[in-house]
Amino acid sequence: MYAIIESGGKQHRVAPGDVVAVERLDGEPGAKVKLDKVLLVTTDQGTEIGQPLVDGAVVQATVVSQDRGRKILVFKKKRRKKFRKKQGHRQSITRLMIDRIDAKGVKGEAAKAEAPKATPKTAAKKPKAAPKAAAKAEATGEGEAPAAEATA
């Protein structure tokens, strides 16, 4: 289950358990926040697209931290006039952890998704690809191909 929300003039795709950085919102770390500008909700029952917002859909989140984003440099210059101006800017951001998505009325049923419990991730190993020369030799039915023919 995921939702697309609007916060600070930007759209974010969120799912339960995600940590997302949005424009600064009021609230101390640990405070609960409700985001009601939900543009789209996708559940097991289907997808609900708002026009412009989904009725009754709310994303509940917890404030993780109040931070500042990375520095952006603003450089202004006027040629041949010896005018140069260099400024820096850091935007204030709020990091939110998405707790749940309440989507009432999606395909006739109330859909609620809780944040998944913390589980260790296991990475699936991909099989190693054979070298191109060997794969080409196997495809053409030849045994060991000379190096000059393999590169041609």
Secondary structure, DSSP 8 states (H G I E B T S, - for coil): -EEEEEETTEEEEE-TT-EEEEE--S--TT-EEEE--EEEEE-SS-EEE-SSS-TTEEEEEEEEEEEE---EEEEEEETTTTEEEEEEE--EEEEEEEEEEEEEEETTEEEEEE-----------------HHHHHHHHHT-SS--HHHHH-
